[in-house]
């Protein structure tokens, strides 16, 4: 799984550079919510959407649409292309994590540690929009059901979502990757995790600001929007108040050591991270 497309017209088009065909199966074309105008598709690229939602087909600003069951179409394609007999392409190599100046870790260092220390069948529930680009540079997700994220962009999904995924998949490791801004909108989920003794790991990325909103402010020409900084929050103390074991780690070595432990109850690991942008 290579990740999620960006949310602006121009960057989506850039992501398709070098491709002759874009096949969209059971998804809208596309979720644009950043004003970054440009070409919808690169020159010479064709797009075909397969959806069972006629209204989604009508909303698509470009390409061709086939209103049909996407699953049935996939079955026909697999048979026609003899895909099962073709060797899989080699996986993309993961680059070395970027580092940050100062004591804070770059988010890529955090995600690199997760990739290397957590079991391959770990399921991740992610609500840390400002680290999106760093996440996809470092993560290597090859199993179904490994990634959950708030497609609609509403704040507060991450923590309760992570608790829910962990409760429904007790035989699979579950990690919630949550930004400090997002955590404030669903923090009481920690109480639920403690009461039900859910073996969940929460990695809390603390950069002291609403990073995604700060980035949006720049896109909208409002770089000095007030109320975006949230300094002084200690989520280890907050978690302990809800009955969740918590620790602060200050280095990659400490983070790796913490992740190597197998939790029997919920735990929160707080990491100070440098501010990054979603793309």
Number of C-alpha atoms within 10 A of each C-alpha: 12 11 14 11 14 21 16 18 20 18 19 21 19 15 13 16 13 11 13 12 12 14 14 16 18 17 16 16 20 19 16 13 11 15 13 13 11 14 12 19 22 18 12 10 16 15 15 16 24 24 22 17 15 13 11 18 21 12 11 15 10 16 16 13 19 16 16 15 14 18 14 9 14 13 10 11 12 11 10 9 10 9 11 9 7 8 7 8 6 6 8 8 9 12 10 11 17 14 13 15 8 9 11 17 22 23 28 27 22 24 22 23 21 22 16 15 16 18 13 15 16 18 24 24 27 25 30 26 24 22 25 21 18 22 22 17 19 24 19 21 19 12 12 9 12 18 16 17 18 16 9 8 11 11 16 19 22 29 28 21 20 28 26 18 21 25 18 9 11 12 10 18 20 28 27 26 26 25 29 27 25 22 24 15 16 15 19 15 21 26 17 18 25 21 14 12 16 21 23 29 25 25 24 26 27 25 23 19 17 21 23 22 17 21 17 17 15 13 13 11 9 12 13 10 13 8 9 16 14 13 11 8 12 12 23 18 15 15 23 17 12 17 18 23 16 20 18 19 16 15 15 16 10 12 22 18 12 16 17 14 10 12 14 11 16 25 26 22 21 23 27 21 24 20 20 19 16 16 13
